[in-house]
């Protein structure tokens, strides 16, 4: 009887463990489409950079500006692929001093925009989706990292 109970408990624990490992896995590409690369995830929601949306706004080395869309996918960790939101991110880069900025639209005129410095070592509230999205955009546009390895491990291998 002990062996039966022990075996039952072991099977139960294995079932729970396999379910736990199944949760929290975010696909590298949204629905297998390599144009949508994961750039961050938080609490079940996946954030995917849309490589096909990349636009060069300024090319004046060492100053660059890029725009890229990031799609939001709730429950991506459990296989969902429905996009709930599309967010346009615009970045300014100073390559000579390795500073990346998020361009925040304050109005209709370009001179009303605000630049917010993005810290590659900042916490989620400071850098969250922005830093990895900016890194992906720069790497896709110019074939080299800006800050280096940030966000999801080996993002450069996915681009």
Buried (B, 14 or more C-beta within 10 A) or exposed (E): EEEEEEEEEEEEEEEEEEEEEEEEEBBBEBEEBEEBBBBBBEEBBBBBBBBEBBEEEEEEEEEBBBBBBBBBBBEBBEEBBEBEEEBEBBBBBBBEEEBBBBBEEEEEEEEEBEBEEBBBEEEEEBBBBBBBBBBBBBBBBBEEBBBEEBBBEEBBEBB
